[in-house]
Amino acid sequence: MRYSIIGSGIAGITAAKTIRQYDTESTVTVFTNEFHPVGFYGRKDMLRQFSVNFKNTDDFLLDTHEQLEAQGIELIYHAELRVFPRLRQILKPHNIRQTYDRLLIATGATPMIVDAPGTHYIGVHQIRNGEDMLILNAWLPQLQQVGAAVIGGGVLGLELAHTLAIRDVPVTLIVRENRVGAPLLSEKAARLIENRLREDGVNLILGQTLTAYLSNDDKMLDGVQLSDGRLITARAAICAIGVRPNSDLAEDTDIDVDEVSGAIVVNEFMQTSVADVFAAGNCAMVDGQVSRNWATAAEQGRIAALNMIGQNIPYQPVFGDLDTVLYDLPFAYFGEITPVDGVTTWEWTDNASAYMQVHLKNYQVAGALLIGQPAAYAKELQERQQNNIETTVSDVEKLLMVAAR
Ligand SMILES: Cc1cc2nc3c(=O)[nH]c(=O)nc-3n(C[C@H](O)[C@H](O)[C@H](O)COP(=O)(O)OP(=O)(O)OC[C@H]3O[C@@H](n4cnc5c(N)ncnc54)[C@H](O)[C@@H]3O)c2cc1C
């Protein structure tokens, strides 16, 4: 059996390792278009690591090329591939075709750049891979002198601004909404994060959009213009306004792609609309949801692999390890977290480092968002949601009382 996987991120590598756990005979090949670092690396930890230290992209490595090879996983670098599912073939450069028996597409997603005049100036950028970190590192002395603008108030934008501030870059964070983290974070939750950013020295601008990238020599970025006409000096404008699934490989094939999200549609077994082609991670849509985080991508890669080897295991949404925001604040959410009719919202914050919001619907947990709280709280609440356990406001208060006191 020949297993081919396109994409060397967490979904693709988890799939490769899972196949290997059960099958040591077949060929497992991972194709990737990433060159730095050489191997499998911790994309989600790049910024955190950069905030404290950066030597080169090997800092992020989880498995070197050789370590993957030792596990029987062949890693091949190709920038341009095409797939022909009807022929069960991958077309490699120089018109070389390689056949597969089962294919996994795990190509992740690409960050979007704010569309405004001047996107071609050097300094207009995004952070997705090891090479982006090399670029950021090369620019660092200039950024420390001139400043940087980060566009986008989601978790990535917040951490980017935080990281640059830690690395002594005068940084302006530009957020379209009137609070960070919208719509996920409520006003109170957002204020807590905003206060932290201001303490870092971040110049936070809310309720503004970027309308133009500016350059004096029509080459290097010198600043950005905001919707109210303000000019912000910056040598880099780094966009963190969201990602678009990488589903180009499905073009001109019978593989279904969701028109709105651009993600490859899969069923609960992570199968696409074409036999023996699977998709997982940030490029895939399962049950109407497109994965946006590491833990989900890993689990989807695992489940895809189990089904590729013939087990019949449906994917269940996971609650990953509690994530963090601004690196040291535990951050978790699940289910419904925007108030709607028929939902009772319980909210508490100390305005400094802790925030909790729980939504109850028909005496059951509908969703929760916790910042700065131990993982156990979020896990317990989610277990209540998944098992439809009757829960009242008083139960929530009892459960979270220790933290709320
Ligand atoms: C800076 C940053 C910080 C983040 N922080 C967090 C965090 O704190 N917590 C969290 O949960 N998530 C975080 N994320 C998101 C998390 O990293 C992603 O959700 C996760 O990596 C998705 O895994 P994936 O395998 O689906 O895709 P990816 O990790 O994007 O991997 C896709 C792979 O496919 C390759 N590829 C794409 N197209 C092709 C092609 N045509 N041919 C060959 N190869 C191709 C790519 O080069 C890449 O190697 C962060 C992301 C970034 C960029």
The ligand as an ORCA input file, in Angstrom:
! r2SCAN-3c Opt
* xyz 0 1
  C       2.320     32.207     14.286
  C       1.246     31.218     14.604
  C       0.879     31.014     15.926
  C      -0.121     30.084     16.233
  N      -0.440     29.866     17.529
  C      -1.323     28.898     17.828
  C      -1.608     28.576     19.176
  O      -1.077     29.195     20.101
  N      -2.486     27.558     19.430
  C      -3.068     26.850     18.412
  O      -3.826     25.921     18.687
  N      -2.836     27.144     17.120
  C      -1.979     28.147     16.806
  N      -1.720     28.442     15.506
  C      -2.462     27.724     14.470
  C      -1.868     26.323     14.243
  O      -0.494     26.436     14.012
  C      -2.569     25.695     13.064
  O      -3.940     25.541     13.388
  C      -1.993     24.326     12.709
  O      -0.622     24.436     12.417
  C      -2.722     23.746     11.508
  O      -2.138     22.539     11.165
  P      -2.268     21.944      9.700
  O      -1.452     20.715      9.692
  O      -3.690     21.860      9.316
  O      -1.652     23.048      8.729
  P      -0.216     23.681      8.696
  O       0.465     23.583     10.013
  O      -0.382     25.010      8.085
  O       0.576     22.747      7.697
  C       0.248     22.681      6.338
  C       1.456     22.193      5.581
  O       1.123     21.985      4.218
  C       2.117     22.567      3.394
  N       1.516     22.865      2.098
  C       0.549     23.760      1.825
  N       0.230     23.722      0.518
  C       1.023     22.789     -0.045
  C       1.194     22.302     -1.370
  N       0.450     22.761     -2.376
  N       2.128     21.357     -1.601
  C       2.882     20.871     -0.586
  N       2.771     21.292      0.689
  C       1.851     22.232      0.958
  C       2.532     23.795      4.193
  O       3.743     24.319      3.756
  C       2.592     23.195      5.583
  O       3.769     22.484      5.781
  C      -0.756     29.368     15.179
  C      -0.391     29.601     13.844
  C       0.597     30.509     13.560
  C       0.989     30.732     12.130
*
